Amino acid sequence: AREKKVVKSKVGETVSLPCCHEIPSSESLHKYRVYWQKNITEVVLAYSEGNMISKHERYRYRTEMDPWNLTLWISPMEILDNGSYQCVVQRNSVVVCDESVILFVTADFSKPNIMAEVLADSCESTEMEIVCSSHGGFPKPKISGALDNMSVEWNASWVSESSLSPYNVTGKLVLNVTKDVNITCSVEYNGFAKSTSLLLKKTNDCVVPPVPPPYNVITASIIIVITFILAITLAARYLPRHVCSHCCKREDLVEEGVKEGTKPPISSKGTPDTSSV
């Protein structure tokens, strides 16, 4: 089987779907029957003998067909246009070609919005719930994320009225933040992506109180302090007496020296010299 052609377009744009046959310049559309139909059962438009014989109400004023290469033009694109289209060409009741083309319609999602809520806080870490949301896009997206370039898995949920309606997507994540980090949320859809980043700050940088010393260290410290105090007390009592005793002895010696210095000199009785003549 021949591989189906794929055409991609965005909501609001103009798209052209190629047909499998081109009418030669020597002929005209009057000799052909052309059917453009969606999902086999829904006729978008039909031509017979050069005249339009059918056109779906939803495509009224939004479609045209080239009379030579039979290309189907749709503008502006809608999400409901997403699907498989088939071009069937007949000449003289004989099928000339019958091929399908798949149309992928994309609607852009909004730029993701990231919100962070603190659940618990301590000196070591901050527990946060991160919520990333985006809306209004098509088709159903994939949501991914990164924490400082390391991938994270979101708990994702999607809301849509139907399989051919815009989607709203929400991703949730609980993190323990121990330092300032960047988190990125990306919404990917049909080859496109929208991303947003947010700096998560650790909110509490309190100083951890010092750990008290063990009981045996406290006991040893008390004994050392008491011993030191006793030593000072004993020294204070002993040193004054020792110094005073030395002072008293020194004063006694000085007094004795003074007394000895003040005694009168001892006179010696001399005998007169007798000279003999």
Beta strands, then each sheet from edge to edge (+ up, - down):
strand 1: 5-10
strand 2: 15-17
strand 3: 32-38
strand 4: 42-48
strand 5: 51-55
strand 6: 63-65
strand 7: 72-74
strand 8: 83-91
strand 9: 94-106
strand 10: 113-121
strand 11: 126-137
strand 12: 142-147
strand 13: 150-152
strand 14: 155-159
strand 15: 167-177
strand 16: 181-189
strand 17: 192-200
sheet 1: 1+ 9+ 8- 3+ 4- 5+
sheet 2: 2+ 7- 6+
sheet 3: 10+ 11- 15+ 14-
sheet 4: 13+ 12- 16+ 17-
end
